[in-house]
């Protein structure tokens, strides 16, 4: 199962963490999402039909884009 850990610089509070976790977990195929206010890191585990491109696009749409260079 693919997984990725990456920085999301826009995470600044507990509400940000909940938003990222709730929104990403609603994508079909996403099995786990964990975000940290302290480190601004997010870990996502997924399987088909989810893809990294879908997860990335959703994070951009909700204004929590991964740090530049995350691919």
Residue frames as qw, qx, qy, qz and C-alpha x, y, z in Angstrom:
[[0.000, 0.891, 0.455, 0.000, 0.00, 0.00, 0.00],
 [0.408, 0.504, -0.038, 0.760, 1.49, 3.35, -1.01],
 [0.395, -0.824, -0.314, 0.259, 2.16, 5.94, 1.65],
 [0.428, 0.537, -0.037, 0.726, 3.79, 9.34, 1.74],
 [0.424, -0.719, -0.311, 0.454, 4.94, 11.70, 4.48],
 [0.376, 0.485, 0.201, 0.764, 5.30, 15.35, 3.53],
 [0.174, -0.313, -0.353, 0.864, 5.28, 18.87, 4.95],
 [0.036, 0.748, 0.544, 0.378, 2.23, 21.13, 4.74],
 [0.306, 0.109, -0.256, 0.911, 3.45, 24.64, 5.72],
 [0.319, -0.435, -0.193, -0.820, -0.11, 26.01, 6.09],
 [0.671, -0.471, -0.572, 0.024, -0.85, 23.83, 9.14],
 [0.122, 0.481, -0.349, 0.795, -0.84, 26.20, 12.10],
 [0.447, -0.253, 0.459, -0.725, -3.44, 24.90, 14.58],
 [0.363, 0.060, 0.907, -0.203, -5.59, 21.97, 15.63],
 [0.602, 0.570, 0.285, -0.481, -8.36, 23.07, 13.28],
 [0.387, 0.648, -0.545, -0.364, -5.93, 22.81, 10.35],
 [0.102, -0.256, 0.961, -0.029, -4.99, 19.29, 11.43],
 [0.485, 0.311, 0.732, -0.364, -8.65, 18.21, 11.65],
 [0.551, 0.663, -0.032, -0.506, -9.47, 19.79, 8.28],
 [0.272, 0.544, -0.749, -0.264, -6.61, 17.99, 6.51],
 [0.176, -0.091, 0.969, -0.145, -7.38, 14.66, 8.20],
 [0.515, 0.418, 0.586, -0.465, -11.15, 14.87, 7.61],
 [0.532, 0.666, -0.156, -0.498, -11.01, 16.03, 3.99],
 [0.249, 0.498, -0.801, -0.220, -8.31, 13.60, 2.83],
 [0.275, -0.041, 0.933, -0.226, -9.87, 10.64, 4.66],
 [0.617, 0.451, 0.367, -0.530, -13.07, 11.13, 2.62],
 [0.425, 0.541, -0.572, -0.448, -11.28, 10.23, -0.63],
 [0.977, 0.035, 0.051, -0.203, -12.12, 6.70, -1.76],
 [0.858, 0.309, -0.293, 0.288, -9.13, 4.45, -1.18],
 [0.081, 0.630, -0.490, 0.596, -7.48, 6.52, 1.56],
 [0.737, -0.277, -0.612, 0.081, -6.89, 4.21, 4.53],
 [0.574, -0.603, -0.298, 0.467, -5.15, 6.51, 7.01],
 [0.254, 0.750, -0.009, 0.610, -4.28, 10.18, 7.43],
 [0.613, -0.606, -0.282, 0.421, -2.23, 11.64, 10.24],
 [0.286, 0.756, -0.015, 0.588, -1.27, 15.31, 10.54],
 [0.601, -0.421, -0.370, 0.570, 0.80, 17.13, 13.17],
 [0.013, -0.986, -0.134, -0.101, 0.45, 20.76, 14.21],
 [0.542, -0.734, 0.265, 0.312, 3.93, 20.72, 15.80],
 [0.533, -0.247, 0.594, 0.549, 5.90, 19.36, 12.83],
 [0.461, 0.577, -0.107, -0.666, 3.51, 20.40, 10.03],
 [0.061, 0.253, -0.910, -0.322, 3.97, 16.88, 8.62],
 [0.793, 0.139, 0.140, -0.576, 1.21, 14.74, 7.12],
 [0.134, -0.210, 0.950, 0.188, 1.29, 11.01, 6.44],
 [0.742, 0.242, 0.025, -0.625, -1.24, 9.44, 4.08],
 [0.281, -0.119, 0.939, 0.156, -1.70, 5.73, 3.29],
 [0.637, 0.389, 0.040, -0.665, -3.86, 4.79, 0.33],
 [0.425, 0.017, 0.864, 0.268, -4.78, 2.13, -2.20],
 [0.099, -0.148, -0.627, -0.758, -6.67, 2.06, -5.48],
 [0.495, 0.700, 0.350, 0.377, -8.76, 3.98, -6.49],
 [0.206, -0.953, 0.036, 0.218, -6.93, 6.82, -4.69],
 [0.747, 0.386, -0.023, 0.541, -3.78, 8.27, -6.25],
 [0.452, -0.370, -0.151, 0.797, -1.14, 10.73, -5.07],
 [0.087, 0.234, 0.345, 0.905, -2.32, 13.14, -7.79],
 [0.379, -0.646, -0.540, -0.384, -5.86, 13.10, -6.33],
 [0.590, -0.599, -0.370, 0.396, -4.61, 13.59, -2.78],
 [0.396, -0.146, 0.064, 0.904, -2.30, 16.42, -3.84],
 [0.056, -0.413, -0.448, -0.791, -5.07, 18.12, -5.86],
 [0.471, -0.704, -0.517, -0.125, -7.45, 17.97, -2.88],
 [0.557, -0.492, -0.229, 0.628, -4.86, 19.47, -0.54],
 [0.222, 0.065, 0.230, 0.945, -4.29, 22.34, -3.00],
 [0.231, -0.552, -0.560, -0.573, -8.07, 22.83, -3.34],
 [0.543, -0.734, -0.407, 0.008, -8.57, 23.14, 0.44],
 [0.072, 0.906, -0.225, 0.350, -5.57, 25.51, 0.76],
 [0.669, -0.600, 0.439, 0.023, -3.21, 23.04, 2.49],
 [0.775, 0.564, -0.286, -0.020, -0.80, 22.31, -0.38],
 [0.894, -0.249, 0.021, 0.373, 2.25, 20.13, 0.26],
 [0.281, -0.775, 0.270, 0.498, 5.56, 21.98, 0.47],
 [0.563, 0.723, -0.318, -0.243, 7.26, 22.67, -2.89],
 [0.171, 0.529, -0.831, -0.017, 9.29, 19.72, -4.10],
 [0.536, -0.011, 0.778, -0.327, 6.83, 17.11, -2.78],
 [0.562, 0.309, -0.468, -0.608, 5.92, 14.75, -5.58]]
